[in-house]
């Protein structure tokens, strides 16, 4: 049995309410917690969600420490933006001027900012 913070019926309903055809990472984590609270073994959870023991441990630890907030990805993940907001606006303007000549837009971006 996995010892995690107790999931009451209202919280279980909230965790389970966000089901979509392709679940997000936070929905997967919530589903994993619900299954764990129902007594599903760690090994089975690792197989169901195709995660390592380390990942499962992180999910449970974040749930214990942060609650619902711990289910969501933290900011700063992913690739940094290549252009700032004013550069993006300029690129959109160029694309509107020449919607069928995106190679020209790409060339302008290369000339302007490398």
CNS distance restraints for C-alpha pairs under 8 A (distance, minus, plus):
assign (resid   1 and name CA) (resid  39 and name CA) 5.81 0.50 0.50
assign (resid   1 and name CA) (resid  40 and name CA) 7.48 0.50 0.50
assign (resid   1 and name CA) (resid  41 and name CA) 6.49 0.50 0.50
assign (resid   2 and name CA) (resid  36 and name CA) 6.42 0.50 0.50
assign (resid   2 and name CA) (resid  37 and name CA) 7.40 0.50 0.50
assign (resid   2 and name CA) (resid  39 and name CA) 7.02 0.50 0.50
assign (resid   2 and name CA) (resid  41 and name CA) 7.15 0.50 0.50
assign (resid   2 and name CA) (resid  42 and name CA) 7.29 0.50 0.50
assign (resid   4 and name CA) (resid  36 and name CA) 7.99 0.50 0.50
assign (resid   4 and name CA) (resid  37 and name CA) 7.24 0.50 0.50
assign (resid   4 and name CA) (resid  60 and name CA) 6.91 0.50 0.50
assign (resid   4 and name CA) (resid  64 and name CA) 6.82 0.50 0.50
assign (resid   5 and name CA) (resid  63 and name CA) 7.74 0.50 0.50
assign (resid   5 and name CA) (resid  64 and name CA) 6.12 0.50 0.50
assign (resid   6 and name CA) (resid  37 and name CA) 7.24 0.50 0.50
assign (resid   7 and name CA) (resid  11 and name CA) 5.95 0.50 0.50
assign (resid   7 and name CA) (resid  12 and name CA) 5.99 0.50 0.50
assign (resid   7 and name CA) (resid  34 and name CA) 7.48 0.50 0.50
assign (resid   7 and name CA) (resid  37 and name CA) 6.84 0.50 0.50
assign (resid   8 and name CA) (resid  12 and name CA) 6.09 0.50 0.50
assign (resid   9 and name CA) (resid  13 and name CA) 6.15 0.50 0.50
assign (resid  10 and name CA) (resid  14 and name CA) 6.32 0.50 0.50
assign (resid  11 and name CA) (resid  15 and name CA) 6.06 0.50 0.50
assign (resid  12 and name CA) (resid  16 and name CA) 6.00 0.50 0.50
assign (resid  12 and name CA) (resid  34 and name CA) 6.66 0.50 0.50
assign (resid  13 and name CA) (resid  17 and name CA) 5.89 0.50 0.50
assign (resid  14 and name CA) (resid  18 and name CA) 7.50 0.50 0.50
assign (resid  15 and name CA) (resid  27 and name CA) 7.40 0.50 0.50
assign (resid  15 and name CA) (resid  30 and name CA) 5.44 0.50 0.50
assign (resid  15 and name CA) (resid  31 and name CA) 7.13 0.50 0.50
assign (resid  15 and name CA) (resid  34 and name CA) 7.74 0.50 0.50
assign (resid  16 and name CA) (resid  27 and name CA) 7.79 0.50 0.50
assign (resid  16 and name CA) (resid  30 and name CA) 7.08 0.50 0.50
assign (resid  16 and name CA) (resid  31 and name CA) 6.72 0.50 0.50
assign (resid  16 and name CA) (resid  34 and name CA) 7.98 0.50 0.50
assign (resid  18 and name CA) (resid  27 and name CA) 6.41 0.50 0.50
assign (resid  19 and name CA) (resid  23 and name CA) 6.35 0.50 0.50
assign (resid  19 and name CA) (resid  27 and name CA) 6.85 0.50 0.50
assign (resid  23 and name CA) (resid  27 and name CA) 5.64 0.50 0.50
assign (resid  23 and name CA) (resid  28 and name CA) 6.26 0.50 0.50
assign (resid  24 and name CA) (resid  28 and name CA) 6.30 0.50 0.50
assign (resid  25 and name CA) (resid  29 and name CA) 6.25 0.50 0.50
assign (resid  25 and name CA) (resid  71 and name CA) 7.97 0.50 0.50
assign (resid  25 and name CA) (resid  72 and name CA) 7.36 0.50 0.50
assign (resid  25 and name CA) (resid  73 and name CA) 7.74 0.50 0.50
assign (resid  26 and name CA) (resid  30 and name CA) 6.19 0.50 0.50
assign (resid  26 and name CA) (resid  71 and name CA) 4.97 0.50 0.50
assign (resid  26 and name CA) (resid  72 and name CA) 5.04 0.50 0.50
assign (resid  26 and name CA) (resid  73 and name CA) 7.26 0.50 0.50
assign (resid  27 and name CA) (resid  31 and name CA) 6.11 0.50 0.50
assign (resid  27 and name CA) (resid  71 and name CA) 7.85 0.50 0.50
assign (resid  28 and name CA) (resid  32 and name CA) 6.11 0.50 0.50
assign (resid  28 and name CA) (resid  49 and name CA) 7.63 0.50 0.50
assign (resid  29 and name CA) (resid  33 and name CA) 6.27 0.50 0.50
assign (resid  29 and name CA) (resid  59 and name CA) 6.72 0.50 0.50
assign (resid  29 and name CA) (resid  71 and name CA) 6.05 0.50 0.50
assign (resid  30 and name CA) (resid  34 and name CA) 6.30 0.50 0.50
assign (resid  30 and name CA) (resid  71 and name CA) 6.77 0.50 0.50
assign (resid  31 and name CA) (resid  35 and name CA) 6.26 0.50 0.50
assign (resid  32 and name CA) (resid  36 and name CA) 6.08 0.50 0.50
assign (resid  32 and name CA) (resid  45 and name CA) 6.78 0.50 0.50
assign (resid  32 and name CA) (resid  49 and name CA) 7.73 0.50 0.50
assign (resid  33 and name CA) (resid  37 and name CA) 6.09 0.50 0.50
assign (resid  33 and name CA) (resid  60 and name CA) 7.57 0.50 0.50
assign (resid  34 and name CA) (resid  38 and name CA) 6.37 0.50 0.50
assign (resid  35 and name CA) (resid  39 and name CA) 6.59 0.50 0.50
assign (resid  35 and name CA) (resid  40 and name CA) 5.61 0.50 0.50
assign (resid  35 and name CA) (resid  45 and name CA) 7.80 0.50 0.50
assign (resid  36 and name CA) (resid  40 and name CA) 5.02 0.50 0.50
assign (resid  36 and name CA) (resid  41 and name CA) 6.93 0.50 0.50
assign (resid  36 and name CA) (resid  42 and name CA) 7.63 0.50 0.50
assign (resid  36 and name CA) (resid  45 and name CA) 7.62 0.50 0.50
assign (resid  40 and name CA) (resid  44 and name CA) 6.63 0.50 0.50
assign (resid  40 and name CA) (resid  45 and name CA) 6.83 0.50 0.50
assign (resid  41 and name CA) (resid  45 and name CA) 6.36 0.50 0.50
assign (resid  42 and name CA) (resid  46 and name CA) 6.18 0.50 0.50
assign (resid  42 and name CA) (resid  53 and name CA) 7.91 0.50 0.50
assign (resid  42 and name CA) (resid  56 and name CA) 7.95 0.50 0.50
assign (resid  43 and name CA) (resid  47 and name CA) 6.37 0.50 0.50
assign (resid  44 and name CA) (resid  48 and name CA) 6.06 0.50 0.50
assign (resid  45 and name CA) (resid  49 and name CA) 6.05 0.50 0.50
assign (resid  45 and name CA) (resid  50 and name CA) 7.91 0.50 0.50
assign (resid  46 and name CA) (resid  50 and name CA) 5.39 0.50 0.50
assign (resid  46 and name CA) (resid  51 and name CA) 5.00 0.50 0.50
assign (resid  46 and name CA) (resid  52 and name CA) 6.08 0.50 0.50
assign (resid  46 and name CA) (resid  53 and name CA) 6.70 0.50 0.50
assign (resid  46 and name CA) (resid  56 and name CA) 7.03 0.50 0.50
assign (resid  47 and name CA) (resid  51 and name CA) 6.92 0.50 0.50
assign (resid  51 and name CA) (resid  55 and name CA) 6.09 0.50 0.50
assign (resid  51 and name CA) (resid  56 and name CA) 6.75 0.50 0.50
assign (resid  52 and name CA) (resid  56 and name CA) 6.37 0.50 0.50
assign (resid  53 and name CA) (resid  57 and name CA) 6.07 0.50 0.50
assign (resid  54 and name CA) (resid  58 and name CA) 6.23 0.50 0.50
assign (resid  55 and name CA) (resid  59 and name CA) 6.24 0.50 0.50
assign (resid  56 and name CA) (resid  60 and name CA) 6.34 0.50 0.50
assign (resid  57 and name CA) (resid  61 and name CA) 6.04 0.50 0.50
assign (resid  58 and name CA) (resid  62 and name CA) 6.04 0.50 0.50
assign (resid  59 and name CA) (resid  63 and name CA) 6.19 0.50 0.50
assign (resid  59 and name CA) (resid  70 and name CA) 7.72 0.50 0.50
assign (resid  59 and name CA) (resid  71 and name CA) 7.31 0.50 0.50
assign (resid  60 and name CA) (resid  64 and name CA) 6.15 0.50 0.50
assign (resid  61 and name CA) (resid  65 and name CA) 6.14 0.50 0.50
assign (resid  62 and name CA) (resid  66 and name CA) 5.52 0.50 0.50
assign (resid  62 and name CA) (resid  67 and name CA) 6.98 0.50 0.50
assign (resid  62 and name CA) (resid  70 and name CA) 4.85 0.50 0.50
assign (resid  62 and name CA) (resid  71 and name CA) 7.19 0.50 0.50
assign (resid  63 and name CA) (resid  67 and name CA) 4.58 0.50 0.50
assign (resid  63 and name CA) (resid  68 and name CA) 6.72 0.50 0.50
assign (resid  63 and name CA) (resid  69 and name CA) 7.88 0.50 0.50
assign (resid  63 and name CA) (resid  70 and name CA) 5.28 0.50 0.50
assign (resid  63 and name CA) (resid  71 and name CA) 6.63 0.50 0.50
assign (resid  65 and name CA) (resid  70 and name CA) 7.44 0.50 0.50
assign (resid  66 and name CA) (resid  70 and name CA) 4.81 0.50 0.50
assign (resid  67 and name CA) (resid  71 and name CA) 7.38 0.50 0.50
assign (resid  68 and name CA) (resid  72 and name CA) 7.70 0.50 0.50
assign (resid  73 and name CA) (resid  77 and name CA) 7.56 0.50 0.50
assign (resid  83 and name CA) (resid  87 and name CA) 5.66 0.50 0.50
assign (resid  83 and name CA) (resid  88 and name CA) 6.09 0.50 0.50
assign (resid  84 and name CA) (resid  88 and name CA) 6.24 0.50 0.50
assign (resid  85 and name CA) (resid  89 and name CA) 6.24 0.50 0.50
assign (resid  86 and name CA) (resid  90 and name CA) 6.28 0.50 0.50
assign (resid  87 and name CA) (resid  91 and name CA) 6.22 0.50 0.50
assign (resid  88 and name CA) (resid  92 and name CA) 6.22 0.50 0.50
assign (resid  89 and name CA) (resid  93 and name CA) 6.29 0.50 0.50
assign (resid  90 and name CA) (resid  94 and name CA) 6.29 0.50 0.50
assign (resid  91 and name CA) (resid  95 and name CA) 6.15 0.50 0.50
assign (resid  91 and name CA) (resid 105 and name CA) 7.17 0.50 0.50
assign (resid  91 and name CA) (resid 109 and name CA) 7.20 0.50 0.50
assign (resid  92 and name CA) (resid  96 and name CA) 6.17 0.50 0.50
assign (resid  93 and name CA) (resid  97 and name CA) 6.28 0.50 0.50
assign (resid  94 and name CA) (resid  98 and name CA) 6.31 0.50 0.50
assign (resid  94 and name CA) (resid 105 and name CA) 6.01 0.50 0.50
assign (resid  95 and name CA) (resid  99 and name CA) 5.06 0.50 0.50
assign (resid  95 and name CA) (resid 101 and name CA) 7.87 0.50 0.50
assign (resid  95 and name CA) (resid 102 and name CA) 6.62 0.50 0.50
assign (resid  95 and name CA) (resid 105 and name CA) 6.20 0.50 0.50
assign (resid  98 and name CA) (resid 102 and name CA) 6.87 0.50 0.50
assign (resid  98 and name CA) (resid 104 and name CA) 7.81 0.50 0.50
assign (resid  98 and name CA) (resid 105 and name CA) 7.48 0.50 0.50
assign (resid 101 and name CA) (resid 105 and name CA) 6.87 0.50 0.50
assign (resid 102 and name CA) (resid 106 and name CA) 6.12 0.50 0.50
assign (resid 103 and name CA) (resid 107 and name CA) 6.13 0.50 0.50
assign (resid 104 and name CA) (resid 108 and name CA) 6.20 0.50 0.50
assign (resid 105 and name CA) (resid 109 and name CA) 6.24 0.50 0.50
assign (resid 106 and name CA) (resid 110 and name CA) 6.19 0.50 0.50
assign (resid 107 and name CA) (resid 111 and name CA) 6.16 0.50 0.50
assign (resid 108 and name CA) (resid 112 and name CA) 5.97 0.50 0.50
assign (resid 109 and name CA) (resid 113 and name CA) 5.90 0.50 0.50
assign (resid 109 and name CA) (resid 114 and name CA) 6.93 0.50 0.50
assign (resid 110 and name CA) (resid 114 and name CA) 4.40 0.50 0.50
